Amino acid sequence: MIPEIWCYPHRKIMNRLVSFLLKRNTRILGLLGQLEKINLESTLQDVENGRHVTAKLLHLVQTQERVKKDITAKGSSGMEIILSTLENTRDLQTTLNILKIINELVSVGGGRRCGVLVSKGGSQILLQLLFSASKDSPPNEEVMIQLHSILAKIGPKGF
Protein backbone atom coordinates (compact mmCIF):
# COMPACT_ATOMS: atom_id res chain seq x y z
CA MET A 1 0.00 0.00 0.00
CA ILE A 2 1.31 3.45 -0.96
CA PRO A 3 1.27 6.07 1.82
CA GLU A 4 -1.21 8.90 1.24
CA ILE A 5 1.51 11.53 1.04
CA TRP A 6 2.85 9.95 -2.16
CA CYS A 7 -0.50 9.93 -3.92
CA TYR A 8 -0.69 12.13 -6.99
CA PRO A 9 -2.23 15.31 -5.48
CA HIS A 10 0.21 15.28 -2.55
CA ARG A 11 3.19 14.58 -4.79
CA LYS A 12 2.19 17.51 -7.01
CA ILE A 13 2.00 19.83 -4.00
CA MET A 14 5.35 18.58 -2.70
CA ASN A 15 6.97 19.12 -6.11
CA ARG A 16 5.69 22.69 -6.19
CA LEU A 17 6.97 23.31 -2.67
CA VAL A 18 10.41 21.89 -3.47
CA SER A 19 10.53 23.95 -6.68
CA PHE A 20 9.59 27.10 -4.76
CA LEU A 21 12.22 26.47 -2.08
CA LEU A 22 14.94 25.80 -4.64
CA LYS A 23 14.11 28.98 -6.58
CA ARG A 24 14.20 31.10 -3.43
CA ASN A 25 17.41 29.56 -2.18
CA THR A 26 18.98 29.83 -5.64
CA ARG A 27 18.12 33.52 -5.75
CA ILE A 28 19.91 34.19 -2.46
CA LEU A 29 22.86 32.01 -3.42
CA GLY A 30 23.06 33.80 -6.77
CA LEU A 31 23.18 37.22 -5.13
CA LEU A 32 25.79 36.09 -2.61
CA GLY A 33 27.81 34.57 -5.46
CA GLN A 34 27.69 37.86 -7.36
CA LEU A 35 28.81 39.69 -4.23
CA GLU A 36 31.70 37.28 -3.76
CA LYS A 37 32.77 37.82 -7.38
CA ILE A 38 32.64 41.59 -6.88
CA ASN A 39 34.94 41.18 -3.85
CA LEU A 40 37.56 39.52 -6.06
CA GLU A 41 37.46 42.16 -8.79
CA SER A 42 37.46 45.91 -8.40
CA THR A 43 36.41 47.99 -11.36
CA LEU A 44 34.10 50.96 -11.72
CA GLN A 45 31.38 48.67 -13.10
CA ASP A 46 31.71 46.48 -9.99
CA VAL A 47 30.93 49.49 -7.77
CA GLU A 48 27.58 49.92 -9.51
CA ASN A 49 27.00 46.17 -9.47
CA GLY A 50 27.88 46.05 -5.77
CA ARG A 51 25.31 48.73 -5.01
CA HIS A 52 22.71 46.88 -7.05
CA VAL A 53 23.37 43.45 -5.47
CA THR A 54 23.50 44.78 -1.91
CA ALA A 55 20.28 46.73 -2.48
CA LYS A 56 18.56 43.53 -3.66
CA LEU A 57 19.88 41.60 -0.67
CA LEU A 58 18.72 44.37 1.66
CA HIS A 59 15.22 44.23 0.18
CA LEU A 60 15.08 40.44 0.62
CA VAL A 61 16.34 40.63 4.19
CA GLN A 62 13.80 43.32 5.03
CA THR A 63 10.86 41.45 3.54
CA GLN A 64 11.57 37.73 4.09
CA GLU A 65 12.45 36.17 7.42
CA ARG A 66 13.63 33.02 5.67
CA VAL A 67 16.43 34.96 3.96
CA LYS A 68 17.80 35.99 7.36
CA LYS A 69 17.84 32.34 8.40
CA ASP A 70 19.51 31.27 5.15
CA ILE A 71 22.30 33.84 5.43
CA THR A 72 23.09 32.95 9.04
CA ALA A 73 22.48 29.20 8.82
CA LYS A 74 25.14 26.72 9.89
CA GLY A 75 27.37 25.93 6.94
CA SER A 76 26.28 29.04 5.03
CA SER A 77 28.99 31.38 3.81
CA GLY A 78 26.52 34.27 3.58
CA MET A 79 27.77 36.15 6.63
CA GLU A 80 31.41 35.77 5.57
CA ILE A 81 30.65 37.16 2.10
CA ILE A 82 28.73 40.10 3.55
CA LEU A 83 31.49 40.89 6.05
CA SER A 84 34.19 40.53 3.42
CA THR A 85 32.35 42.96 1.17
CA LEU A 86 31.96 45.41 4.05
CA GLU A 87 35.67 45.16 4.81
CA ASN A 88 36.79 45.64 1.20
CA THR A 89 34.35 48.16 -0.28
CA ARG A 90 35.20 51.84 -0.48
CA ASP A 91 31.78 52.82 -1.81
CA LEU A 92 29.57 54.66 0.68
CA GLN A 93 26.23 53.36 -0.66
CA THR A 94 27.44 49.75 -0.67
CA THR A 95 28.72 50.20 2.89
CA LEU A 96 25.36 51.61 4.00
CA ASN A 97 23.46 48.79 2.30
CA ILE A 98 25.60 46.17 4.03
CA LEU A 99 25.30 47.88 7.42
CA LYS A 100 21.51 47.92 6.99
CA ILE A 101 21.57 44.22 6.05
CA ILE A 102 23.58 43.40 9.17
CA ASN A 103 21.30 45.58 11.30
CA GLU A 104 18.27 43.66 9.98
CA LEU A 105 19.98 40.34 10.64
CA VAL A 106 20.73 41.13 14.28
CA SER A 107 17.40 42.83 15.00
CA VAL A 108 14.31 40.96 16.19
CA GLY A 109 15.18 37.48 17.41
CA GLY A 110 18.79 37.98 16.44
CA GLY A 111 20.48 36.48 19.52
CA ARG A 112 21.88 33.52 17.63
CA ARG A 113 22.54 35.70 14.61
CA CYS A 114 24.56 38.10 16.77
CA GLY A 115 26.62 35.12 17.83
CA VAL A 116 27.20 34.16 14.19
CA LEU A 117 28.26 37.71 13.36
CA VAL A 118 30.69 37.83 16.29
CA SER A 119 32.08 34.36 15.58
CA LYS A 120 32.85 35.35 11.96
CA GLY A 121 34.93 38.34 13.11
CA GLY A 122 32.18 40.87 12.52
CA SER A 123 32.78 42.86 15.69
CA GLN A 124 36.40 43.55 14.71
CA ILE A 125 35.38 44.58 11.19
CA LEU A 126 32.66 46.87 12.56
CA LEU A 127 35.03 48.46 15.09
CA GLN A 128 37.65 49.01 12.39
CA LEU A 129 35.00 50.63 10.19
CA LEU A 130 33.91 52.81 13.12
CA PHE A 131 37.50 53.87 13.67
CA SER A 132 38.07 54.79 10.03
CA ALA A 133 34.63 56.42 9.67
CA SER A 134 35.32 58.62 12.69
CA LYS A 135 38.41 60.01 10.93
CA ASP A 136 36.28 61.43 8.10
CA SER A 137 35.59 65.11 8.43
CA PRO A 138 32.70 65.33 9.03
CA PRO A 139 31.85 61.70 9.76
CA ASN A 140 28.91 60.32 7.78
CA GLU A 141 25.99 60.45 10.18
CA GLU A 142 24.09 57.51 8.70
CA VAL A 143 27.15 55.23 8.80
CA MET A 144 27.77 56.18 12.43
CA ILE A 145 24.14 55.55 13.40
CA GLN A 146 24.10 52.13 11.70
CA LEU A 147 27.44 51.12 13.24
CA HIS A 148 26.46 52.18 16.75
CA SER A 149 23.11 50.44 16.44
CA ILE A 150 24.72 47.15 15.39
CA LEU A 151 27.47 47.36 17.99
CA ALA A 152 24.89 48.01 20.73
CA LYS A 153 23.00 44.87 19.69
CA ILE A 154 26.04 42.61 19.53
CA GLY A 155 27.75 44.07 22.61
CA PRO A 156 26.22 41.54 25.04
CA LYS A 157 27.58 38.69 22.85
CA GLY A 158 31.12 39.85 23.54
CA PHE A 159 34.05 40.69 21.38
N, C-alpha and C positions, 0 to 999 in steps of 0.2 A: 504494500500500500504506500502511495506517495503522500508525504506530509502536505497539509493544506498550503503551507507557505510556498511550495514549489509549483502549485497549480498555476495555470496560465495567467489569470488576472494578477496574482501576487507577484509572479515572476516579472511581468510587464512593469509593475510599479517599482519593484526592486531595481530593474534595469534603468528606469528613469532616474531613480534616486542616485544610483552609482554614477550615471552619466553626469548628473547635476553636480555631484561632489567632485568628480574629476575635473570638470570644467572650472569650477570655482578654485580648486587647489592649483590647477594649471595656470590660471590667471595670476595668482599670487606668486607662484614660482617663476613665471615669466617675467613679472615686474622685478622681482628680486634678482633674477639672472641678468636683466638689463642693467640694474644698478651695479651689480658686481662687475660687469663689463665696463661700465663707465669709470669705475674705480681704477681699472687697469690702464685706461687710456685717458689722456687729458688734451682735448682739443676744444675749440670754441663751440663746435656743434654739440659736444658732450655736455657743456654747461647747460645749454637749452634742453637737451635730452634729460639731463639730471633733474632739472626743474620740473619737467613734464612727468617723469616717472615718480618722483617723490610726491608730486601733487596728486597723482592717481592713487598711490599707496595711502596718502593721508586721507583721501576721500573714503577709501575702503575701510580703513581703520576706524574712521568716525562713524561709519554707517553699518558695519557688520562685526558683531562680537566674535564671530568665528575666525575672522582674519587675525584678530588679536591673539587668539589661542594658537593659530597656525604659526604665526611669527615667533611666538615664545615657547612653542612645544619642544619637548625633549627631542634631541636629534636634529632640530631645525637649525639652519644656519642664518635664518632671517635676522636675528638680533646682531650677529657678527657683521653681516653685510651692511646693516643700517649704521652701526657704530663706525665701521670702517669708512663709510661714505662721509659721515659727520667729521671724522678725524682728517680726511683728505681733501674735502671740498673747500674752496676759497670763495664760493658764490654765496652771497647773503641769503637769497631766496631759497636755495637748496638747504642751507643751514637751518633756516626758519622752518621749512617743511619737515625736516627730520626731527627737530626739537619738538614740534607739534605732534609728530607721530609718536615719539617717545613719551611725551606727556599723556597722550591718549592711552598708551599701553600701560602706564603705571597708575592711571587714575582708578576709577571704580573697580574694586575687587582685584587690585593689582599687587597684592602682597607677594604672591609667588613670582609675578612678573618683575617686581622690583628686585627680587633675589636673582632672577635670570640676568637682568641688566647689570647688577653689581658683579655677579660671577664672571661675566664676559668682559670685565674691565671698564664698564660704562662710567662708573663714578670718576675714575681717573681721567677719562676722555672729557667728561663734562667739566671737571675742575680745571683742566688745561684750557678748555675753550673759554671758561669764565675768566681765567687769568689773562688770556690773550684778548678777549673782548673788552676787558676793563682797561686795557692800554689804549684802545681807540679813543679819539677825542672828537666829539663826545661819544661815549659808548652807545651802541644801538639799544634803545629802550626795550624793544620787543624781544631781542635776543636775551637781554638780562632778565626780563620777567620770566621767559620760558625756562631759562637755566635755573633760576632760583626756585621756581615752582617744582621742577623735576627733582632738584637736589633736596628740597624740603620733604618730598614724598619718599625718596630713597634713603634719607638720613638714618631713620631707625633700623635699616637693614645693615648698616655699617659700611665702612670703606675698607 
